[in-house]
Amino acid sequence: MLHRISIDSKICHGQACIKGTRIPVYRILHMLANGDTIDDLLEEYPSITREDILACIDYAAELTEEQIVPDEVVA
């Protein structure tokens, strides 16, 4: 789904946006976090799709995925 997210320094100051729009990923995530539903977002932004919204969530999940680093081995 990440092919639906675009990062271009000439669009929205390089913030991640839904490809082909100027709608930043953070705006979609904030709206979802504040209780808006996917259907609410589709009504608010008729130029995006359900898959675009899911791609925003997937993008955020990728950014927050923790890297597990093993503890240093004590000799």
LOTI-59330 format. One record per residue: residue in three letters; y, x, z of N, C-alpha, C, O, CB in turn. Coordinates in nm, 4 decimals. Each point is the difference from the previous one (the first is absolute). Glycine has a CB too. Layout:
["ALA",[Y,X,Z],[Y,X,Z],[Y,X,Z],[Y,X,Z],[Y,X,Z]]
...
***
This chain:
["MET",[-0.1210,0.0810,0.0000],[0.1210,-0.0810,0.0000],[0.1269,0.0850,0.0000],[0.1091,-0.0507,-0.0260],[-0.2359,-0.1263,0.1458]]
["LEU",[0.1124,0.3044,-0.0910],[0.1194,0.0830,0.0092],[0.0694,0.0185,-0.1341],[0.1131,0.0485,-0.0036],[-0.2181,0.0673,0.1948]]
["HIS",[0.0401,-0.1532,-0.3025],[0.0675,0.0071,-0.1292],[0.1108,-0.1053,-0.0107],[0.0759,-0.0001,-0.0969],[-0.2881,0.0872,-0.0062]]
["ARG",[0.2220,-0.1758,0.2010],[0.1048,-0.1015,0.0014],[0.1244,0.0460,0.0760],[0.1008,-0.0706,0.0035],[-0.2782,-0.1033,-0.0181]]
["ILE",[0.1698,0.2919,0.0752],[0.1116,0.0537,0.0784],[0.0620,0.1159,-0.0771],[-0.0706,0.0843,-0.0553],[-0.0386,-0.1539,0.2746]]
["SER",[0.2413,0.0725,-0.2222],[0.0710,0.1027,-0.0740],[0.0981,0.0720,0.0922],[0.0643,-0.0620,0.0847],[-0.0888,-0.0709,-0.2977]]
["ILE",[0.0351,0.2636,0.1954],[0.1005,0.0777,0.0718],[0.0778,0.0774,-0.1066],[-0.0538,0.0881,-0.0670],[-0.0896,-0.0682,0.2822]]
["ASP",[0.2701,-0.0550,-0.2287],[0.0860,0.0606,-0.1016],[0.1340,0.0297,0.0647],[0.0641,-0.0900,0.0542],[-0.1813,-0.0331,-0.2440]]
["SER",[0.1597,0.2470,0.1847],[0.1252,0.0390,0.0661],[0.1206,-0.0750,-0.0552],[0.1053,-0.0020,0.0637],[-0.2037,0.2265,-0.0233]]
["LYS",[0.0848,-0.2859,-0.1573],[0.1118,-0.0737,-0.0610],[0.0008,-0.1482,0.0384],[0.0924,-0.0734,-0.0351],[-0.0994,0.2346,-0.1548]]
["ILE",[-0.0955,-0.2038,0.2616],[-0.0101,-0.1414,0.0393],[-0.0079,-0.0086,0.1511],[-0.0882,0.0601,0.0614],[-0.0278,-0.1201,-0.2780]]
["CYS",[0.2072,-0.0141,0.2767],[0.0021,-0.0217,0.1451],[-0.0067,0.1314,0.0782],[-0.0681,0.0090,0.1022],[-0.0414,-0.2305,-0.1395]]
["HIS",[0.1797,0.3214,-0.0112],[0.0097,0.1296,0.0684],[-0.1368,0.0647,0.0233],[-0.0193,0.0728,0.0973],[0.2274,-0.1546,0.0127]]
["GLY",[-0.3013,0.0548,-0.1992],[-0.1315,0.0620,0.0105],[-0.0959,-0.0664,0.0964],[-0.1078,0.0530,0.0268],[0.2197,0.1526,-0.0839]]
["GLN",[-0.0740,-0.3211,0.1098],[-0.0908,-0.0707,0.0908],[-0.1120,-0.0652,-0.0803],[0.0196,-0.0386,-0.1152],[0.1689,-0.0029,0.2789]]
["ALA",[-0.3040,0.0297,-0.1031],[-0.1138,-0.0654,-0.0652],[0.0349,-0.1462,-0.0275],[0.0418,-0.0732,0.0897],[-0.2052,0.2299,0.0259]]
["CYS",[0.1456,-0.1973,-0.2406],[0.0304,-0.1373,-0.0422],[-0.1182,-0.0572,-0.0769],[-0.0873,0.0731,-0.0468],[0.3342,-0.0203,0.0366]]
["ILE",[-0.2476,-0.1836,-0.0014],[-0.0976,-0.0647,-0.0866],[0.0382,0.0364,-0.1425],[0.1140,-0.0199,-0.0419],[-0.1561,-0.1731,0.2059]]
["LYS",[-0.0538,0.2460,-0.2378],[0.0260,0.0498,-0.1358],[0.0673,-0.1069,-0.0854],[-0.0408,-0.1162,-0.0009],[-0.1576,0.2688,0.0196]]
["GLY",[0.3027,-0.1103,-0.0905],[0.0728,-0.0899,-0.0892],[0.1040,-0.0849,0.0702],[0.0625,-0.0859,-0.0622],[-0.2623,0.0819,-0.0781]]
["THR",[0.2191,0.0277,0.2711],[0.0992,-0.0753,0.0764],[0.0852,0.0970,0.0817],[-0.0226,0.1210,-0.0015],[-0.1315,-0.3225,0.0125]]
["ARG",[0.2487,0.1482,0.0575],[0.0770,0.0761,0.0975],[-0.0279,-0.0546,0.1403],[0.0857,0.0040,0.0883],[0.0942,0.0444,-0.2611]]
["ILE",[-0.3004,-0.0988,0.1906],[-0.0410,-0.0551,0.1289],[-0.0760,0.1081,0.0753],[-0.1116,0.0356,-0.0379],[0.1000,-0.2727,-0.0551]]
["PRO",[0.0724,0.2902,0.2011],[-0.0671,0.1065,0.0739],[-0.1197,-0.0512,0.0796],[-0.0011,-0.1127,0.0493],[0.2188,0.2316,-0.0357]]
["VAL",[-0.3167,-0.0336,-0.0029],[-0.1205,-0.0316,0.0763],[0.0366,-0.0384,0.1430],[-0.0556,-0.0950,0.0550],[-0.0786,0.2528,-0.1982]]
["TYR",[0.2284,-0.0835,0.2040],[0.0344,-0.0285,0.1400],[0.0513,-0.1419,0.0178],[-0.0240,-0.0609,0.1042],[0.0773,0.3015,-0.0721]]
["ARG",[0.0170,-0.2949,-0.1315],[0.0526,-0.1360,0.0127],[-0.1139,-0.1011,0.0076],[0.0033,-0.0930,0.0806],[0.2036,0.1607,-0.2063]]
["ILE",[-0.3070,-0.0485,0.0413],[-0.1161,-0.0896,0.0012],[-0.0710,0.0095,0.1348],[-0.0361,-0.1019,0.0590],[0.0091,0.1271,-0.3096]]
["LEU",[0.0071,0.0973,0.2990],[-0.0698,0.0188,0.1278],[0.0783,-0.0589,0.1162],[-0.0588,-0.0612,0.0892],[-0.0450,0.2681,-0.1803]]
["HIS",[0.2357,-0.1894,0.0916],[0.0820,-0.0585,0.1065],[-0.0111,-0.1524,0.0000],[-0.0102,-0.0627,0.1055],[0.1685,0.2574,-0.1215]]
["MET",[-0.1561,-0.2530,-0.1030],[-0.0088,-0.1458,-0.0078],[-0.1349,-0.0500,0.0515],[-0.0068,-0.1002,0.0712],[0.1636,0.1032,-0.2670]]
["LEU",[-0.2640,0.0675,0.1590],[-0.1322,-0.0380,0.0504],[-0.0063,0.0162,0.1513],[-0.0544,-0.0858,0.0695],[-0.0492,0.1538,-0.2879]]
["ALA",[0.1585,0.0412,0.2693],[-0.0005,0.0260,0.1443],[0.0798,-0.1037,0.0771],[-0.0283,-0.0263,0.1168],[0.0041,0.2682,-0.1653]]
["ASN",[0.1239,-0.3011,-0.0166],[0.0835,-0.1001,0.0655],[-0.0514,-0.1420,-0.0193],[0.0698,-0.0967,0.0307],[0.1222,0.2483,-0.0629]]
["GLY",[-0.3154,-0.1639,-0.0192],[-0.0621,-0.1319,-0.0049],[-0.0015,-0.0686,-0.1351],[-0.0589,-0.1073,-0.0133],[0.1278,0.0893,0.2424]]
["ASP",[-0.0057,0.0768,-0.3296],[-0.0071,-0.0596,-0.1332],[-0.1427,0.0118,-0.0524],[-0.0699,0.0969,0.0296],[0.3131,-0.0402,-0.0746]]
["THR",[-0.2851,-0.1538,-0.0313],[-0.1327,0.0032,-0.0602],[0.0100,0.0568,-0.1412],[0.1092,0.0149,-0.0548],[-0.1828,-0.2132,0.1941]]
["ILE",[-0.0412,0.2294,-0.1966],[-0.0007,0.0458,-0.1389],[0.0601,-0.1068,-0.0895],[0.0751,0.0315,-0.0924],[-0.2787,0.1101,0.1357]]
["ASP",[0.1717,-0.2673,-0.0171],[0.0569,-0.1086,-0.0804],[0.1520,-0.0060,0.0145],[0.0700,-0.0273,-0.0975],[-0.2837,-0.1011,0.1237]]
["ASP",[0.2657,0.1536,0.0946],[0.1455,0.0051,0.0195],[0.0616,0.1090,-0.0874],[0.1031,-0.0206,-0.0641],[-0.1304,-0.0635,0.3004]]
["LEU",[-0.0375,0.1998,-0.2376],[0.0521,0.1124,-0.0788],[-0.0041,-0.0305,-0.1491],[0.0931,0.0342,-0.0729],[-0.1688,0.1239,0.2513]]
["LEU",[-0.0313,-0.2220,-0.2242],[-0.0102,-0.0352,-0.1411],[0.1087,-0.0984,-0.0403],[0.0494,0.0037,-0.1127],[-0.2952,0.0363,0.1228]]
["GLU",[0.2826,-0.1274,0.0818],[0.1081,-0.0957,-0.0268],[0.1351,0.0721,-0.0010],[0.0852,-0.0284,-0.0842],[-0.2202,-0.1574,0.1912]]
["GLU",[0.1540,0.2784,-0.0136],[0.1256,0.0748,0.0112],[0.0195,0.0957,-0.1180],[0.1119,0.0181,-0.0478],[-0.1282,-0.0355,0.2974]]
["TYR",[-0.0914,0.0776,-0.2953],[0.0036,0.0977,-0.1090],[-0.0957,-0.0426,-0.1109],[-0.1118,0.0510,-0.0073],[0.1711,0.1334,0.1698]]
["PRO",[-0.0179,-0.2766,-0.2486],[-0.0908,-0.0522,-0.1030],[-0.0447,0.1045,-0.1031],[-0.0927,-0.0255,-0.0768],[0.2040,-0.1930,0.1083]]
["SER",[-0.0468,0.3350,-0.0343],[-0.0385,0.1026,-0.0974],[-0.1173,0.0856,0.0464],[-0.0488,0.0838,-0.0758],[0.2841,-0.0805,0.0000]]
["ILE",[-0.2816,-0.0233,0.2006],[-0.1129,0.0796,0.0489],[-0.1246,-0.0872,0.0131],[0.0068,-0.1229,-0.0022],[0.1519,0.2756,0.1250]]
["THR",[-0.2716,-0.0856,-0.1092],[-0.1283,-0.0704,0.0107],[-0.0643,0.0259,0.1365],[0.0430,0.0876,0.0751],[-0.0744,-0.0695,-0.3250]]
["ARG",[-0.0697,-0.0945,0.2792],[-0.0781,0.0198,0.1226],[-0.0559,0.1428,0.0039],[-0.0025,0.0631,0.1057],[-0.0574,-0.3100,-0.1005]]
["GLU",[0.0154,0.2969,-0.1200],[-0.0534,0.1358,-0.0077],[0.1064,0.1041,0.0325],[-0.0311,0.1034,0.0593],[-0.1328,-0.1812,-0.2304]]
["ASP",[0.2895,0.0521,0.1332],[0.1103,0.0909,0.0345],[0.0178,0.0074,0.1519],[0.0199,0.1079,0.0560],[0.0943,-0.1618,-0.2750]]
["ILE",[-0.1215,-0.0611,0.2841],[0.0157,-0.0046,0.1458],[-0.1155,0.0723,0.0679],[0.0211,0.0754,0.0950],[0.1025,-0.2937,-0.1133]]
["LEU",[-0.2448,0.1957,-0.0296],[-0.1158,0.0696,0.0564],[0.0100,0.1503,-0.0229],[-0.0443,0.0789,0.0834],[-0.0956,-0.2830,-0.1216]]
["ALA",[0.1984,0.2440,-0.0752],[0.0198,0.1425,-0.0267],[0.0992,0.0604,0.0990],[-0.0158,0.1157,0.0392],[-0.0341,-0.1548,-0.2823]]
["CYS",[0.1506,-0.0358,0.2840],[0.0945,0.0477,0.1015],[-0.0723,0.0255,0.1319],[0.0229,0.1016,0.0655],[0.1637,-0.2292,-0.1770]]
["ILE",[-0.2728,0.0357,0.1493],[-0.0762,0.0162,0.1241],[-0.0930,0.1206,-0.0116],[-0.0116,0.0792,0.0934],[0.0233,-0.3282,-0.0498]]
["ASP",[-0.0768,0.2622,-0.1566],[-0.0907,0.1120,-0.0226],[0.0759,0.1328,0.0040],[-0.0485,0.0980,0.0566],[-0.0998,-0.2468,-0.1953]]
["TYR",[0.2656,0.1516,0.0792],[0.0839,0.1206,0.0007],[0.0347,0.0390,0.1433],[-0.0106,0.1169,0.0372],[0.1052,-0.1783,-0.2629]]
["ALA",[-0.0533,-0.0356,0.3053],[0.0338,0.0271,0.1397],[-0.1217,0.0495,0.0772],[0.0116,0.0896,0.0835],[0.1671,-0.2647,-0.0940]]
["ALA",[-0.2945,0.1176,-0.0168],[-0.1223,0.0429,0.0671],[-0.0320,0.1454,-0.0349],[-0.0398,0.0778,0.0866],[-0.0459,-0.3147,-0.0902]]
["GLU",[0.1033,0.2727,-0.1227],[-0.0240,0.1383,-0.0418],[0.0929,0.0958,0.0732],[-0.0417,0.1090,0.0392],[-0.0328,-0.1904,-0.2640]]
["LEU",[0.1993,0.0423,0.2433],[0.0969,0.0862,0.0678],[-0.0313,0.0190,0.1478],[0.0331,0.1032,0.0584],[0.1369,-0.1793,-0.2211]]
["THR",[-0.2336,-0.0232,0.2224],[-0.0248,0.0075,0.1436],[-0.1399,0.0490,0.0345],[-0.0343,0.0126,0.1176],[0.1962,-0.1960,-0.0902]]
["GLU",[-0.2421,0.2109,-0.1286],[-0.1354,0.0472,0.0259],[0.0058,0.1349,0.0711],[0.0635,0.0945,-0.0468],[-0.1503,-0.2186,-0.1560]]
["GLU",[0.0199,0.1301,0.3150],[0.0009,0.1215,0.0799],[-0.0955,0.1030,-0.0570],[-0.1082,-0.0331,-0.0485],[0.1677,-0.1008,0.2498]]
["GLN",[-0.0183,0.2576,-0.1946],[-0.0895,0.1086,-0.0345],[-0.0616,0.0496,0.1299],[0.0704,0.0303,0.0963],[0.0658,0.0352,-0.3028]]
["ILE",[-0.2672,-0.0579,0.2075],[-0.0697,0.0437,0.1210],[-0.0141,0.1528,-0.0079],[-0.0591,0.0551,-0.0929],[-0.0685,-0.2788,0.1154]]
["VAL",[0.1840,0.2880,0.0776],[-0.0059,0.1450,0.0061],[-0.0876,0.0361,0.1194],[0.0280,-0.0400,0.1130],[0.2033,0.0677,-0.2206]]
["PRO",[-0.3377,0.0484,0.0818],[-0.0883,0.0344,0.1123],[0.0734,0.0862,0.1032],[0.0884,0.0789,-0.0334],[-0.2873,-0.0910,-0.1209]]
["ASP",[0.1594,-0.0057,0.2801],[0.0552,0.0838,0.1062],[-0.0363,0.1460,-0.0284],[-0.1029,0.0301,-0.0604],[0.0859,-0.2207,0.2292]]
["GLU",[0.1024,0.2769,-0.1247],[-0.0296,0.1438,-0.0170],[-0.1248,0.0341,0.0798],[-0.0192,-0.0476,0.1119],[0.2649,0.1028,-0.1457]]
["VAL",[-0.3275,0.0253,-0.0240],[-0.1238,0.0420,0.0666],[0.0368,0.1070,0.1027],[0.0643,0.0996,-0.0333],[-0.2076,-0.1523,-0.1733]]
["VAL",[0.1020,0.0316,0.3310],[0.0262,0.0959,0.1060],[-0.1162,0.0988,0.0026],[-0.1159,-0.0394,0.0124],[0.2501,-0.1304,0.1238]]
["ALA",[-0.1018,0.2991,-0.1482],[-0.1070,0.1010,-0.0037],[-0.0240,0.0583,0.1356],[-0.0864,0.0864,0.0157],[0.1436,-0.0338,-0.2491]]
***
